[in-house]
């Protein structure tokens, strides 16, 4: 009997493809070293059959399927590590699911000066402080109801405030920034300064005509916008020549997706050697 094929405390729902997952992660870690900026985000692999680990996310283009947490190089989309979400855990997490996911994926990058970018599902003051203590910078959007978010920043910026208006608050090496764009944006960082001279272009209607203006953007938000797209870039590369085929067998869908990831990573490794011009 194969270990982990019977339901119970030690049951692994991914047992059919677990050997492939382990082999790929070893190979991906051995043949490529990511640059300083890395990002964590989620991805959906389409599947509508019956299986307990299938998820539904209404805001994703692919709403039904398997949810993966991906750790990728922010510059080129190289997938270094990933986890497949298999449902509620038997043991309750002390710090939350997002915290556990980040530290599981980041265990090979601690004490090395990497800079992690993540969205508000993962971000929390405790996570960022613990990462900094372990030699890793971090930047990400943050929910204002997170424990530790400064009470003074929870109030919305005035409706009459111009785009580009910002507030910030620092607790030790942890910086919180709220910036007014189309709506209020809150970020948190252990790396960037609170203010700078960077600007972005925004259109505003004046006398019935849209006019382009330059508005100030805080360094943490500019930094986040530039480096958070590693997983999105990986998604884009996969869709060019993907081998994924629809199947009623759940493991085949994940198997084909892993092959797509392996092909993209191989291309990025080849490109990084300088032999590929495009």
KADA-V183421 format. One line per field, one symbol per residue. phi: phi as a letter, one per 30 degrees, with the letter a starting at -180 (. if undefined). psi: psi as a letter, one per 20 degrees, with the letter a starting at -180 (. if undefined). burial: b if it has 9 or more other C-alpha atoms within 8 Angstrom, else e. Layout:
# KADA-V183421
phi=???
psi=???
burial=???
This chain:
# KADA-V183421
phi=.deiccdldcdcdcddceededddddddddcacddddbbbacbccdacdcadcdbbbddcecdclccccccbdddbiddcaabcdcjdddcdddcjdedddddddcddcdibidbccacddcdaededdddddcibdabadbddcddjdeddcddddeddddejdbbbbcbiccccbcbccdbdbcbbacbdddbacdbbcbcbdbhibdcdbcbdbdedddddddbdddddddedddddbdcebdadceddddeddddedddddddddddddidcdd
psi=pppjipqahjpoijhhjghggggghgghhhjpoqagoqqprqqpoppjaoqhjqrpohiqgohpbpppppoqphhijpohqrqppjapqhppqhjqgggggghghjhijqkjjroppraihhpqhgghghghhkkprqpqqqpijqpipphhihpqqqhiqqpiqqqqppocjppppppochrppprqqjgrrhqajqqqpqqppokjppppqpqqpqghgggghhjikghhhggghhiglqjpqpqiohhhghghhhgggggghgghgghiijiph.
burial=eeebbeeeeebebebebeeebeebbeebbeeeebbebbbbbbbbbbbeeeeebbbeeeeeebbbbbbbbbbbbbbbbbbbbbeebeeeeeeeeeeeebbbbbeebeeeebeebbbbbbbbebbbbebbbebbeebbbbbbbbeeebeebeeebeeeeeeeeebbbbebbeeeebbbbbbbeeebbbbbbbeeebeeebeeeeeeeeeeeeeeeebbbbbbbbebeebbbbbebbeebbeeeeeeeeeeebbebbbbbbbbbbebbeebbbbeeeeeee
